[in-house]
Amino acid sequence: MRYPRCVARLAAGLVLVLATAVGCTGDGGDGAEPARTDSPASSRAGDGSPSAATPTPSPTPADPVSLPALIQRDHRGSDLRLGAVRVRTDAYTQYAVTYRSNGLKISGIMNVPTGKGPFPALVLAHGYIDPDVYRTGQGMPREQDLLARNGYVVLHTDYRNHAGSDDDPDNDVNLRLGYTEDVIAAVHALRSAARPDVDDDRIGLMGRSMGGGVVYNTLVVAPGLVDAAVAFAPVSSRPEQNIDHFQRPEGDPLVDEIEAAHGTPQEKPEFWRQVSPITYVDRVTEPLLIHHGTADDTCPLAWTRTTVAAFEAAGKDVELRTYRGEGHTFGPRWPDSMEATMAFFERHLR
């Protein structure tokens, strides 16, 4: 049962970002055989709020760099503006866009299907690309095109510090949590724009690699924000594992800055626990589909299996599809993965 979106908005927490980069290595699995947990339908955010007779205690102030801090924050997303036409096809028109994310201007692209709306919408969260070389809309061009051709408005955010977005000088040291804020704000900006071509009661989320980490964070910090989510080849749900896998072996000086600011996992275990979405998986209310190749040598499949096990233990609606022989970016099995993705969104957004 879907609860009214206005109810969901009232209690939807808002989100944090985990990620550092793309990455994983595969372990065994079968081609596209789902390892699935079908839990009872989760309550949408806003259900069962405390009665007026029961005072709500003031929340304990959280470390400003933490998931609890993002949960407590009043996130704002607004002022969605469509700019120049970048691409025009028989199926959709792609626009350059900007919107506001907690005071910052964020750039991106939006594909709007041809025809009479309103259409369901998807916010896309891309994987790690060096901001110095990143171009607006870069990261998931195949997905942007296919989803728009199948009747979805697609808003692909560039994130802060990318392309035409405003700068946030503390974002990297603060574990790039601002990327999650920008994804949350993108959903709010879509809704607040009240566009006739967007059905704001049908919005989903999709992320790849680092963007998969953004998806995890969004689900745990903002239950009720979207209706369903998909992650492709996601990073670990424990940020320290991402740092050890991607940054530390490369001698990235950012590691020393992060640990000087926040401590090491050995020195400050509570800090690292509070920036891990796996800590708060009990908050998730939306169905999640994850795709992962068994030959992924960028992000280990073992990371995803650990995260899925946590979702299952909490009784959440999660499905893992593994693809034998597929690497991190998906090649021959990409059409299969997208067919499953669109069937998933069809069930939950149509």
Number of C-alpha atoms within 10 A of each C-alpha: 7 12 13 12 18 12 14 21 18 14 17 21 25 29 37 35 34 34 32 26 24 26 24 28 19 26 17 14 19 14 16 18 12 16 15 14 17 12 13 9 14 15 17 25 26 19 12 8 9 10 8 7 6 7 8 9 6 6 8 9 9 14 13 12 21 23 29 23 20 26 20 17 15 12 18 20 26 21 16 22 15 15 13 10 14 12 11 13 11 8 16 21 17 24 20 20 24 24 26 22 26 18 12 16 20 28 26 25 25 27 29 24 24 17 11 8 16 17 24 21 28 31 24 31 29 25 26 17 15 10 13 9 9 15 15 18 22 18 22 16 11 10 15 24 17 16 19 24 18 12 20 29 29 28 28 29 29 29 28 25 20 22 20 17 20 17 15 12 10 11 15 18 18 19 24 22 25 26 28 28 26 31 31 31 24 30 23 24 21 24 18 15 16 12 13 11 18 22 19 22 19 20 27 24 29 24 26 27 29 29 32 31 32 36 31 33 32 31 31 28 28 26 26 29 29 30 23 23 27 25 27 26 35 34 33 35 24 21 22 19 15 23 20 12 21 18 16 15 9 10 10 12 10 15 19 15 14 16 14 11 11 17 15 16 14 8 11 12 11 10 17 20 18 19 27 25 31 21 16 21 22 15 18 27 23 25 22 24 22 26 25 34 32 24 23 23 16 21 28 24 28 17 22 22 17 14 20 24 15 18 21 18 12 15 18 25 21 23 20 19 21 26 26 20 18 20 22 25 16 19 11 11 16 16 12 11 20 16 10 16 20 17 12 18 23 11 9 17 20 11
